[in-house]
Amino acid sequence: MEKVIEVNVQSEIGKLNGVIIHTPGEEVENMTPENAERALYSDIINLSIAREEYKQIKGVLSKLTKTFEVKDLLCNILKDEKIKAEVLNRIEKIEPFIGEEAPKGSLKEQLMEEDAENLSRILIEGVEMVKDNLTKYLSKDWFAMRPMHNLLFTRDASMSINNEVLIGRMANAIRDRESVIMRSIFDFTPEFKTSTLSLPATPGATSRIQTIEGGDVLVAREDILVIGNGARTSTQAIDLLMYEFIRRKSEKTQHIIVQQLPHSPESFIHLDMVFTLLDRDKCMVFEPLIMNPGSYQTVHIKIQNGKLLGIRSEKNLLSALKKLGMELEPVLCGGSDEWNQEREQWHSGANFFCVGPGQVLGYARNNYTMEAMNNAGFEIIKANDIIDGSTDISRYQKYVITIDGSELPRGGGGARCMTMPINRTNIEW
């Protein structure tokens, strides 16, 4: 990588010019039914099938934009010994065990001896525990440093917002290393022009109270963030982001639209599991929650010139956006039938990722959602037809590229979850 890329994401739908992904590896396979729940999976997945499905995502994106693999980016920065030491220092702060002394020295010292390529692999796939004392021998843990089972969901640990990268504060400790890795990549990759933002910890508050993850953060427009408040993103973290905007005293008005989410079932884990943007005038919604939120409030926060101008409740998310000049036609996840809506939302049917205005990726398995997309004017195109060149994508203005998904959806996410955009062309609204 030689050319400098400026982080610039001022919408969810602008033409995609750069994206970070992670092809799933051994870290996914290093799970058993016993530890799957701890790894935040509801089931173990077949790596070989998942990798074949992921090849479609990577293959399509490689045809359409510049793609970066987390492992490659990490390897590049670890070639510098000072940066390697700093990255391990950052990890030690969240995983003190790596600094514990053992007969052969601390794990941290051992990791410092690894070359960049092997270290980048180890930090992702984990380090097996050496059973060299009674405590470790009796421990049910296999790993001294656990694998990053969820890294394929690159969306969560860092978020491009305009020209900055907000570092995620994860709801579960097992994902903390993801945030450290992504922060380090943006801090130390000279070809990425950006600055990282980590929300300050409030004295006396635990980090698990102030959590925010990328699946809950959508950049609707340069001046509008839509944020889900549920199991993974707390009101306290949203408050910290609000205070950050107030502190900056920008003359331009900043809007934060907060949508409360149920904490269960697990398919409601993030906002992008029930709402994603598709085009300037269209969005994908899980109708029962987004159109009829009931007791789950939609709240509009308005900030300007270092002042909170107001916090008020709205009828629903689409109504709030319409008041700000974004009039969106909803396309229904699962179509109009409530039974199909629930089934397809469970398998990430509302989770779409834009490569351009009206140009999106989603799972092929959600048949009723795809029918609704087609009725809304989107051409349905198979990923393999793009990859092998049998379909010329430039012939179509609006389309859904469909990804095969039998194993990947069982990990609990869709195309948006597995992509972290770093540059998009600005939209003229």
N, C-alpha and C positions, 0 to 999 in steps of 0.2 A: 504494500500500500504506500503510494507516494503522494498522490494529490490530496491536499487539505480539504476536508469536508466540514462545512459549518453546520452545526446542529440547528435545524430550523423546522419546527413542526407547529404550524399555526392553524391546523385543522386535522380532522380525522380522514378527510377525503382527497386532499391535494395529491397530485401525481407523485408517486413514490420514487425517490432518487437514491435512497440508501436505507438498508435495514439490517439489524443484527438478529441472527438466528442461532439455534444450537441443535445439531443433529443428535438425537438421543443415543447414548452409548451404554457401557456396562453399568453406569450408575442407576439405570432403570432396572436392569436385570438383577442387581444386588438387593432384591426384596423377596420376602417370604410372606405368606398369608399372615403370619404372626406379627411382622413389623410393618405391613403395608399401611395400616391405619396411622401409625406413628409417622410414616413417610408422607402422609396426607393423601393417600390413594385409597379408594374404596375397593380396589381389586388389584391384583398383580397383572401386568400386561406382558404380552409376548414381544420381546425385543425385535426379533427378526421381522415380524409382520409390521410392527410399529415403524421400523426403519424404512421398510418398503413404502409405507404410506407417507412417511416424512419426505422421502425422495421426491414425491410429487410436489410437495410444498416448495422444497428447495429448488427443484427443477424449473417450476413455473417462475418463481421469484428471480432466479438466475437469468431467465430469458427477458425479464421485464425491468430489472433494476440491479443496482450494485448490492451484493450480499456480503456480510461479514459473519464468520463463525466465532462464537465466544472463545472457543479453545485456541484458535489462531491468534486472536487479539491478545488473549492472556499470555500465550507463549511469547509473543513479540515483546511485551513489556518486561517479562521475567528474564530476558536476556541481559538486562542491566542489573548488576549485583546489588546496587543500592536500592533500586526499585523492588527487587526480589525481597530484600530484608524488610522494606517498609510494608509490602503486602503481607508478609508473614507476621509482622508486628501487629498489623490491623486484625488479622485472623486470631492471633493470640488473645487479643482483648475480648473477643466474643467466645473463644474456645480455649480457656486457660490450660486445658489438659495438654495441649501440644508443647507447653513450656515445662511440663513436669519432668523431673530427672528420672532416668531409668538406668540400668546397668551400662547401657551403651550410649548414654547421653540423652538429651531431650529429643522429642520428635521434631521440634522446630529446628534443632541443629542438624538432624538427619535430612530434613527437607531442604535446608540451605545447601547441602552437598549435591542435590539433584540438578541436572541440567534443565534448561527452560522447558523443553518439549516434554520431558517426563514429569516435571513438577506440575505443569498445566494439566496433564492427564490425572495425576494423583489428587490434585485439589478438587477435581470434578468427580472422580470415581471413588475417592475415599482411600483410607489407609487401614489395612487389617490390623487388629489389635494383637500384639505379642503378649501371650499369657505368661508373663514373667514374674507375677506375684499372685498371692492368694485372691486378692480382690478382683483382679482381672480374670483369673482362672475361673472364678465362680460367676463372673458377669455374663449376662445373656447377650451383651453386645458383641458383635463380630468386629466392629470397627473402632479404632482409636480416633479416627476422623471419619465421620459418616459421609457417605456419598451425597452429592447434591441431586437427589432423586427428581426434583422439580425444575431443574435448570432449563429443560426444553420450553418451559413457559417463560420465555425471556421478557415478556411484557411487565412482569410484576415487580422486579427488583430495581428497576430504573424507568423513569418516564420522561420523554422529551416534551417539554412545554415551552413553546416559542423557541428561544435560543439557549435555554438551559436544560440541564438534566436533573430532575428531582430524584434523589435516591430513596428507594423504598425502605420503610421501616416495617419489617415483616411481622405478621401476626403470630407466627410460629418460629421458635428458636431454630428448628431444623433448617430454616431457609435463610438465616442471618448471613451465612457465608456468601450467598448469592449477591446480597447487597454490597458486601465488601469487594467482591470480584468486579462487579459492574462499576462501582465507584472508582476502583483502581484503574480499570480500563479507560474510563473517561478522563481521569486525572493525569494519566501517564502516557496516553497515546498521542504523540505530537500531531498526527494528521487529523485528529478530531478537535475542531475549534469550538470550545464550549466552556462552561463552568458548571460545577456540580453544586447542588443545593441539598443540604441535609437539614431537616427540621430540628431546631434546638430542643433538647430535653428540658421539660419543666422540673424544677427542683421538687423532689419528693414524689414524683410520678414515675411509675415503671414504664419501660419501653413498650410493654404489651398493652398498656392503656392507650398509648399514642401511636397507633399503627396506620399505615397507608400503603396500598399496593396498586400497581399499575392497571390491573383489570378493572379497578373502580374509577379510574381517572380518564376522562375523554375530553380532548380539546375540540370543542364544537366550533369555535371561532377564535380568532386571536384574543378577543376580550371575554370569551365565555368558556369556563371550565364546567363540565358536568361531572359530579363526583357521587359515587355510591357510598352510602353509610350502612354497613352491615357487619358481617362476621369478620371481615378482614380490614376494613377501614373505619376508624372510630371518629366520633364527633370531636374528640380532643385533638386528633391529628389535623382534621379539617380546620379547627380553630387556629392551630399553629400556622397553617398555610395562609389563612385569612390575616393573621397578625403580620406575616411576612409581606403581604401585599400592602397592608396599611403602613408598615415601616418604610416602604419604598417611596411613598408619597407621589405616586404617578398621577399626572394630570388626566391620563386616559382612564375612563371608568372600567373597572374589572368586575365581572359578574361570576359568581359561583352558584350553580344550581345543584342543590343536594337532593338526592333521591334516597329515602330510607328503603332498606331491603330486609326481607325476612332472614333470620339467622339459620333457618333450615327450611327445606331440605338443602343438601350440599350443592345442588345444581344452581342455587341462588348465590353462590360464593362471591361473585363480583357483579358489578353493574353490567359489564359487557356480556353477561350470560342472559340478560333480559332486554338489552337495548344496545344497538350499534347504529352508526350513521352509514348510509349507503351512497348518498348523492346530495347535491345542493338542496333538493326538495323531498328526499325520501329517507326513511329510517326503518330499521327492523325492530319490531317490538314483540315482547311476550305480553299479549293484550291484557290478561287478567291482572297483572301488576302495574304496567305502565299506563294503561288507559283508565283503569279503575283501581287506584292505589289504596282506597279504603283508609285503614288506620295508618298506612305507611305514608308519611308526609313528604311533600315536595316543597323545598324551602329555597327562596331566592335571597342571596346575600349580595349586596351592592357596595362597592368600595371606590373612593376617588379622593385624590389629594390628601392621602394619609388619614382619611376618615371613613368610618363605617356609616354609610348613608342609610342603611336599612336592612332589616331581616324580616321577611314576610312569607307566609305560606301561599302556595299556588294550588290550583285545581289538580293539575298533573304535570308531568314533565314536558309534554308537547305544548301545553298551554303556556307554560313559563317561557319556553323558547320562542313561541309565536309572538309574545309580547316584546321580545328583543329583536324581532325582524327575521327570525328563522321559522318559516312556516313549512312544516314537514308532513308529508303524507305517510302514514304508517303502513308498512307491509307486515302481515301477521305471521309470526313464527307458528308453524303447524296449520296455517290456514284458519278457517272460521270455526272449525270443530274443536270444542274444549278438550276432548280426549286426546286428539292429535296434537294440540298445542302443548299439553303437559308432556306427552311422550317425546316430542321433538325438542322441546326446550331442555329436557333432561340430557339429551345428547348434543348439546351446544348448537341447537338449531338457530338461535338468535345471534350467534357469535360469528360475525363476518369481519373481514379485513379488507380495507380499500387499497388498491394499487393506483387508483385514480378516481375522479368523479364518476359514479355509476359503474365502476369496474371493481369487482370484489371477488374474494375467495371464500368458499364455505364447504361444508361437508355434503357429499352426494347422498348420503344415507337418509337425509331428512326430506323425503319425497314431497310431502304436502307444503313444506316451506319453499321448496324449489318451484313447485307449481304456482305458489303465490308470487314468487319473484318473477317467473315467466309472465304471469298475468299483469305484472307491474311494468313490463317492458324490457326485462333483462333476458338476454340470450343465454341459454344454458350450454356451457362448453366443458368437455371433459379435460382434466389436467393433462392426461397423456397425449391428447391431440395437440396441445400446445407444445409439449416437450418434444414430440417426434416431428413437429413441423407440418402435420397434416392439416392443421387449421391455422389460417392467417388471422391472428388476433386483431390486426389493424383494420380489418374489414368491419369490425363491430364497435359501436360507440358505447353501448351499455351491455354488460355481461356479468355472469357468475361463472367463475372457473371452479368446477367441482372436484374436491379431493376425496379419494376413497378413504373411508374411516370406519374400521371395525375395532381396531385396538386403540388408536390415539384418543378417541372420545372417552374411553374408559379411564384415561388419565385425568379427566375432568376439565377439558378445555378445547377450544376450537382455534381457527386460523388467527384470530386477533391475539389470543393468549400466547401463541407461539412466535410472535413477531414483535420486534421493538424498533419502530422506525426512527431514523435519525435525521432524515431530510425529506421534505416534501415541497413541491412547488406551491407558492402562495395562491390562494383562491381569490378570484374577483367575485365578490358577492353582488 
